[in-house]
Amino acid sequence: MIDSQLYKGSLQPILLKLLQDNGKMYGYEMTQKIKLMSNNQLEIKEGALYPALHKLEAQGIIEVEAEKIDGRIRKYYKLTEFGEKESVNRLQSIINTLEQLQQLLQPKNI
């Protein structure tokens, strides 16, 4: 079982990676993709998803497009031009952090 507490600080990079790989996505689509990619081990709730998306939007990293689908408005999120560059930096940062954690948790004989 995945410790969801460990994912709290990683939600934004996860969302950025999803948008990098899939272009524009809507919220429910993101939650389902994360669930699928984690083999049903990680379920992102709306209470965590939308504040993270709003923070990324406030930082100018993502933007929202509204489309009318079957008579309902659906909000799609996508990376801005700045967000495309910034997501590369943030994803590299988390990769570096994970490598450091791995070195700390599984040290090689010194």
N, C-alpha and C positions, 0 to 999 in steps of 0.2 A: 504494500500500500504506500502511496506517495504521501509525504508529509506536506500538506498544503501550506503550512506556515513558511516553509522554505521558498515557496513560489511567490509569496506576497511581494517581495522586493524585485522579483523577476517578471512581473506581469507586463510592465511597459515594454521591455525588450521582446517578450514573446509576441505581443501585439504588433510591434514594429516588424518583426520577422514575418508574421502572417501577411501583413500589408505589402512587405517587400516581395514576397513570393506570389501573392494572389491579386495584387492590384487593389481595387476597391472591394470592400466587404461591409456587410451590415452586422450589427451587434450579435444577434442570435447565430448568424452564420459563423462568427468568430468562436463563440462558445462551443458550438458543435464541432468545429474543426479541431479545437484544442482537446476536446473530449476524445475525438477519434484518434488524434495523433498520440495521445497518452494512453491508448488502450483502455479507455473509460476509467482511468485512475485519477484524472484531474477534472473537476467540474468548476468552471468559473461562474460565479453568481453575478446577477445584474448589479448588486450592491458593490461589487469590486470592479466590474468591467467598465461601467459608465463613468465613474469618477476618474479612472485611469485614462479613458478616451478623452474626457473633457480637459484633463490636465495636459495631455499631448496637444490638444487643439489650442489651448491657451498659450502654449509654448511655440505655436506656429509650425509644429512638426506634422500634424495631420489637418485635413480639412474635411468638411461635411458637405455632401451633396444629397439633396432630397429628391426622390423620384416617386411618382404616383404609380403604385403597383396594385392592380385589382381594387381600385378605389381607395386605397390606403396610402399614406405617405410613409415611405421607408427611407431611413437615413443611412447613407453609405459613407464610410470613412476611407480616406486614401491619403497617402503621403504627399506632402507638399514638395516643391523642389528643394527647399531647405531640409525638409524631413528625410528626403532620399539620402542626402549627404550625412545628416545627423544620425540616421538609423545605422549607417555603416560604423560610425564612431561608437555608438552606444552598444551595438552588438559585439564589436571587438573588445570593448571594455568588459562586458560580462564574460566573454570567452577567456580573457586574461584572468579575471577573478576566479572562474571555475578551475583554471589550470593551477592557480596558486592554492586554492582549497585542496585540490587533488594532491599537490606536493605536501601540504601540511597533514592531510589525513592518511596518505599512503607514502610516507617518506622512504626514499631509497637509503640503503646503508651508507653512512657517511664515513 
